[in-house]
């Protein structure tokens, strides 16, 4: 079982990057001898397929489960069967948004130049709009390079902009596909400030694959 907490102390239901790190930790530290494991989260069970070299995991593929498009389940207070390319008014102007849940809520915006977006301002304005997003929302800014390559930055609720967001990368590919920029059943490479993830969106699920690297070890006294 995995639990994940944001820097402000709030608990997230799912973390695509975090769950890969959990899998690597368990295998590398001999808590499991299996490369295929299941990890329970607040969003349900997630299956991990890990790839190892020299006795250490170096990448992990996560079956993230089916994407949720029902506005009531995202949740987002916008009418319709799904929120795909819907225009909303913000303090920074009008934006076309696609709202999904990958275990936690995401609002994806397709932009021309992700490097020059007002990520903090727009992300905060949308992410903290509790009238529209009663549980808050992660806001992803998505630049389409071609049908198999995206650049993404994510403003995460409870944290602010992060170097990478696994569920945000999944939401970005789903949004790009639903808006006609990418294709299902195809590997899409998502470049985030912290590195690259590979996402495959199918009719049944979304697969997230990426590296898992140990950065440091330490001891915390509680």
N, C-alpha and C positions, 0 to 999 in steps of 0.2 A: 504494500500500500504506500502511495506517495501523497504527501501534502505539500503545498507550495504557498509561501507567504511573500507578498510584495514588500517593498522597502518601507511603506507607510504602515505595515502591520496587518493590512487586510489580506484575507486568504483568497487565492485564486483557485478556480475549479480545475484548471488544466494548464500545463506548460509544456509545449512541444520540445523546447530545448532542454528543459529541466529533466524530463522523463528519459531523454537519451543519456544524460549524465548519470541518472540513477541506475540505468542499465549497465553502463560502463563500471560504475563503482561496485555494483554487486558482483559482476563477473571478475573484475581485476582483483578484488579483495576476497575472492573465493567464497562469497556468500551464496553463489550458485555456480554450478558447472554446466549450465544450459545456456546456449546462445539464443534460444527462442523462449521468451518468458512473457508472462502477463502481469501487468501492474495495475492495481485498482486505483482510481482517482475519484474525485467528487463528480466527475462527468462520466463515470463508468470505467469499465475495464479497457485497457489498451494493450495490444499485442506488439511486442518488440522482436525484431529479428536483428541480431547483432553480428558484426563481422570482426574477427580477431586476427591478429598477426603477432607471432612471438608471445602468445599468452596474454595479450592485452587487446581490448576492444578499441578499434580505431574509427568505426562508423556504425550507425544504428539506423534501421528503417522502422518507423512507427506507423502502425495502422491507426489512424486518427479517428476512424469511424465516419459515418455519413454526415455531411454538412447539413445544418439546420437552416432552412430558409423561411419558415413560418414566423412572421413578425411577432406573434404572441410568445413564441418560444425563444426568440433571440435574446432578450425582448427589446422591441422598438415600437413606439406608438405612431406608426404610419399605416394607413389603411392599405389593404390589398392582400393578395395571396403571398406576395414576396416583394421585397424592396430591392429592385434591380435598376440602377441608373435613375433613381428618383431624385429630383432637385429639392434641396432644403435651403432655408435661409439661415445664415449665421451672421455673427458680428463682423465677419470678414468677407461677406458676400454670399452669393448663391453657389452651391456645390452639388454635383450629381453624386449620389452615394449608393452603394450596394451593401446591404446589411445581412450578415450571416452569423451563425454561431458554430465555432469549432470546439465546443465545450465551454467556451467563454465568448462573450459578444464582441463582434467586430464590425466596424463601419469603414469600408474601403472607398477611397477616392482616387480616380485615375487622373493623373496630372501630366503636364508636358515635360517638366523638369523637376525631378524629385530633390535635387541638390539645392534648389533655390525656393523651396516651399517654406512657409511660415509654420513649421511643424508644431512648435510649442504653442503658439497662439491659437491656431485653428484646432489643433488636437485638444487643447484644454477647453475651448469654447464648445466643441461638439461633445467631447468626452464627459463633461460635467453638466450637460443639459439633461437634467433628470425628468423634465416633462416629456422629452422625446425618448430618452434612454433611462428608464427607471433604475437600472442597476449600474449605470455608467456604461462606457463602451471604450474599447481599444480602437484607435483611429489609425488606419493605414493609408499611406500615400504611395501610389503605385505608378511607376513610369514604364510603359511598354516599349521595349527595345525591338523585339520581333516576336513571333508566335511562340518561341521557346525560351525567351529571356526577359526577365523583369528586373527593375531596380525598385527597392522598397525601403521606406522608413516608417517606423511605427511609434506612435505616442500611446503608451500603455497606461491604463487606469491604475491609479495607486502608485505610479512610478515616474511617469514622464517618458521622454524619448529614450529608447534602449538601443543597444548595439545590434541586437537581433531579437526576433520574436517568431518562434516556430509556428504557433497558431496563426499569427499575423501573416506569415508567408503563405500558409495554406489558404487563408481567407483571401489574400491578394490574387492567387491563381484562380480560385473559384470565381471571384468578381471579374477578373479579366476574361475568363472563359464565358461567363454568363453575358458579358457585354460584347462578345464576338471577337476578342483579341487573341485568345488562345484556344486550344482544342483539348477535349477530354481524351483520356487514355494515352497521354503523351507526357514525357518528362519535361517539366518546365524548370529552368534554373533561375533561382531567385537570389539576387545579390543584395545583401544588407550591409550596413556599415561594419558589422563584425565578421562577415564571411558569406559563404554561399550555401544554400540549401536546394535540394532537388524535390520537387513536388509533383505528384501524379494524381489528378482528379478523375475519378471514375464514377459510374452511375451508383456504385454501392458504397464507396468510401473515398478517403483521401490519404495518400501515403506521403510521409515526410521522411526524407533521408538526409543525413548530415554527419559530419565528423563529431567525435566526442574526444576531447583532449583534457588531460589533467593539467591544471594550471599551478596549483600549489597544495600543500598540506599544512595544517596547523592544529592547535589545541585551543578550545574555548572553555573557560572556567565559568560554570553556572552557579 
